[in-house]
């Protein structure tokens, strides 16, 4: 899987990129704002976007909606440390899943591998590419 990471916490995004690599997937870009996520998505066309919900300047929700308006088959997964989850549901955000920070390597690997299997089987169009965390 080709993965775009968008998170304004540079130290977290560096660790996340290393985790994605350790799971056997490719990080095509690491950006630190919603606007850069939109630009990088258009440039790299990744299979999955791991995006922080609460970024400064242009938040993940707005970036997600912009990405999905350009590419309705896009796969955006929110990462969030927020306890308020009202706007984070897939139905309201457009994201296909919400993963609570901190995310474990095991959970990340499970989510990325599931997304890869679903993309290969052609099931990602119009459906969730990964399951939503049950705790959200």
C-alpha positions as CSV (number, residue, x, y, z in Angstrom):
1,X,0.0,0.0,0.0
2,X,1.1,3.5,-0.8
3,X,0.4,5.7,2.3
4,X,0.2,9.5,2.7
5,X,0.6,10.7,6.3
6,X,-0.8,14.0,7.4
7,X,-0.2,15.1,11.0
8,X,0.9,18.4,12.4
9,X,2.9,16.7,15.2
10,X,6.2,16.1,13.4
11,X,7.5,13.7,16.0
12,X,4.3,11.6,15.8
13,X,4.3,11.6,12.0
14,X,7.9,10.4,12.0
15,X,7.1,7.5,14.3
16,X,4.0,6.7,12.3
17,X,6.0,6.6,9.1
18,X,8.4,4.2,10.7
19,X,5.5,2.0,11.8
20,X,4.0,2.0,8.3
21,X,7.3,0.9,6.9
22,X,7.7,-1.8,9.5
23,X,4.3,-3.1,8.4
24,X,5.6,-3.5,4.9
25,X,3.9,-0.5,3.3
26,X,5.4,2.5,1.5
27,X,5.1,6.1,2.7
28,X,4.8,8.3,-0.3
29,X,4.7,11.6,1.6
30,X,4.6,13.0,5.1
31,X,2.9,16.4,5.4
32,X,2.0,18.6,8.3
33,X,-1.2,20.5,7.3
34,X,-4.6,19.8,5.7
35,X,-3.7,22.0,2.7
36,X,-0.5,20.0,2.2
37,X,-2.4,16.8,2.4
38,X,-4.8,17.9,-0.4
39,X,-1.8,18.9,-2.6
40,X,0.1,15.7,-1.8
41,X,-2.9,13.5,-2.5
42,X,-3.3,15.1,-5.9
43,X,0.4,14.6,-6.6
44,X,0.9,11.0,-5.3
45,X,-2.5,9.4,-5.5
46,X,-1.9,7.2,-2.5
47,X,-3.9,4.1,-1.7
48,X,-4.5,5.3,1.9
49,X,-4.3,8.6,3.7
50,X,-3.6,8.5,7.5
51,X,-4.7,12.0,8.6
52,X,-4.9,13.7,11.9
53,X,-8.3,15.1,12.6
54,X,-7.3,18.2,14.6
55,X,-4.5,19.9,12.5
56,X,-3.9,23.6,12.7
57,X,-4.7,26.0,9.8
58,X,-6.8,23.5,7.7
59,X,-8.1,20.6,9.8
60,X,-8.4,17.0,8.8
61,X,-12.1,17.1,8.3
62,X,-11.9,19.9,5.7
63,X,-9.0,18.2,4.0
64,X,-10.8,14.9,3.9
65,X,-13.9,16.4,2.3
66,X,-11.7,18.2,-0.3
67,X,-9.8,15.0,-1.1
68,X,-13.0,13.0,-1.4
69,X,-14.7,15.6,-3.6
70,X,-11.8,15.2,-6.0
71,X,-11.7,11.4,-5.6
72,X,-14.8,9.7,-4.2
73,X,-13.0,6.4,-4.1
74,X,-10.2,7.8,-1.9
75,X,-9.5,6.0,1.4
76,X,-9.0,8.5,4.2
77,X,-8.5,7.2,7.8
78,X,-8.6,9.7,10.6
79,X,-6.2,9.5,13.5
80,X,-7.4,11.3,16.6
81,X,-6.5,11.9,20.2
82,X,-9.8,13.8,20.7
83,X,-12.3,12.5,23.2
84,X,-15.2,14.3,21.4
85,X,-16.2,12.0,18.6
86,X,-19.3,13.6,17.2
87,X,-17.7,14.8,13.9
88,X,-15.5,11.8,13.6
89,X,-18.1,9.3,12.5
90,X,-17.5,8.0,8.9
91,X,-21.0,9.1,8.0
92,X,-20.4,12.7,9.0
93,X,-16.7,13.1,8.0
94,X,-16.4,11.1,4.8
95,X,-13.5,9.2,6.3
96,X,-13.7,5.5,6.1
97,X,-12.4,4.8,9.6
98,X,-11.3,6.6,12.8
99,X,-8.3,5.2,14.7
100,X,-7.8,6.5,18.2
101,X,-4.3,7.7,19.1
102,X,-2.0,6.3,20.2
103,X,-2.3,3.6,17.6
104,X,-0.4,0.3,18.1
105,X,1.7,-1.3,15.5
106,X,-0.6,-4.3,15.6
107,X,-3.7,-2.3,15.0
108,X,-2.0,-0.2,12.2
109,X,-0.8,-3.4,10.5
110,X,-4.3,-4.9,10.7
111,X,-6.0,-1.8,9.2
112,X,-3.4,-1.4,6.4
113,X,-3.5,-5.1,5.5
114,X,-7.3,-5.1,5.5
115,X,-7.3,-2.0,3.2
116,X,-4.8,-3.7,0.9
117,X,-6.9,-6.9,0.6
118,X,-10.0,-4.9,-0.1
119,X,-8.3,-2.8,-2.7
120,X,-6.9,-5.8,-4.5
121,X,-10.3,-7.5,-4.5
122,X,-11.9,-4.3,-5.9
123,X,-14.2,-3.8,-2.8
124,X,-13.0,-0.4,-1.8
125,X,-15.1,1.5,-4.3
126,X,-18.2,2.8,-2.5
127,X,-17.6,0.8,0.7
128,X,-15.4,1.2,3.7
129,X,-11.8,0.0,3.0
130,X,-11.3,-0.8,6.7
131,X,-13.5,-1.4,9.7
132,X,-14.2,1.5,12.1
133,X,-12.7,1.1,15.5
134,X,-15.4,-0.4,17.7
135,X,-14.6,1.9,20.6
136,X,-15.6,5.0,18.7
